[in-house]
Amino acid sequence: MLQATQDDAAVAEALKKKPSRSDPPKPYKGTKLNGGRYLRVDQKAGKPVACMGEGPMPGDGDCEDVCYGEMCVSATAGVVTLDARWAPGTGSYAQKGFK
């Protein structure tokens, strides 16, 4: 995974390394260690999509604002859904046919 804070040299170095995710993607749950980030594989519009996001952990209690963000990606259709913190105006967006 790349970070927005990385400069060109750091990105070039990261691209020389083994990928940080498997192909096909393997689901994992959010943990305290990974900051609540998760990956699951869903079916949307009859097609597999990888949904990655971050959210509060069990026992974290209520949050004052939007506490999660999620993006689902299709191998053939690209980004198909975008929700909450990761979406403009913390809304929910979906390509037609993907909900």
N, C-alpha and C positions, 0 to 999 in steps of 0.2 A: 504494500500500500504506500502511496505517496502522500506527502503532506504539503499543504500550500506554503509552508515556511521554508521548504527546501529550495536551495538555489540550483542552477543548471548543473553544476558539478555533482551535487548530491543526487539529483535525479538520474544523471548519466550513470553514476555508480550503482544506484539501486536497480537500474534496468539490466545490469550485468549479472545480478543475483538470481537465484531460483525464485519463481513466482511465490508470492505470499499466500495464494489461494490455490486449491486443487481445481482440476478440470476433468470432470464436471465438479461444480462446487459441492462441498459437503456441509450440511447444516451444523450449526453450533448454537448453544444458548448463551445469553448474556450472563456475565459473571462480574463480580467486583473487580477481578484482575483485569478484565478487558473493558471496564467502564460501562458495562451494560450493553455492549454491542452484540448483535446476533446476526445469524444468517439462516433463513429457512427457504426451502424450495416449495413453491405452491403451484397450483394450476390456475391460470387466468385465461379466459376465452379458449379453454381447451388446450392451452400450451403451457409447458413448464416455464416458470419464471423464478429467478433468484431474488429474494427480498432481503435486503440488509437494512439494519437500523440500529437504533440505540434507544434505551428507555430505562425507567427506574427499575430497581431490583426489588424483589419481594421484601417487605419490611421497611422500605424507604419512607413510607408514609405519604401523605398528600403533598402535592407540589403546588406552588403558587401560580404557575403558568403552564404552558405546554411543555410536557416532560419527555416527549419522544419525537423521533424523526424516522422516516422510512422511505426507501426507494426500492422499487421492483424493476428488474431488468430482464428482458427477453433476448435470447440469442439472435432472434430474427427481427424483432420490432424495436430494439433498443429500450430506453427507459419507458415503462408503460404506466407506472404510478409513482406519485411523489406526495408525501403526506407530512403534515405538522411542521416541526422546526425546519425541515429540509425543503419546505415549499414556500413560495412567495405568500406573504400574509398568513402564514401557518395554516394554509388551506389544504384541501385534498384535490389532487389533479390526476386524471387518468386519460390515456388515449382511448378513443372511441372503441368500444368492445371490451375494454379491460377495466374491470371494477373490482 
